[in-house]
């Protein structure tokens, strides 16, 4: 799912979409757009991992405020992915486990698989 386009153009388009969503009170998509912004920052030719971490955290906060558990889970999976390979297995588990608990069944098998992988990979 790597970013293969022009990161600058992608970020500009997402920033415009965020402005429009906020201006039109279409807040339901804000967490998703913030996650996508983090994806571009993380996968760009010159990655900005700190910026991506901030975007994923903000996406989680927005989603949490809206009770949008799926958007929160997806942002958390991405954030946990940034921590992969850093030895932060317990930190990733602590992040993902309470979010996953909101779902009696995983909403999408790919989300569940990503979350499980993020919690178990050292």
Secondary structure, 3 states (H helix, E strand, C coil): CCCCCCHHHHHHHHHHHHHHHHHCCCHHHHHHHHHHHHHHHHHCCCCCHHHHHHHHHHHHHHHHHHCCHHHHHHHHHHHHHHHCCCCCHHHHHHHHHHHHCCCCCCCCHHHHHHHHHHHHCC
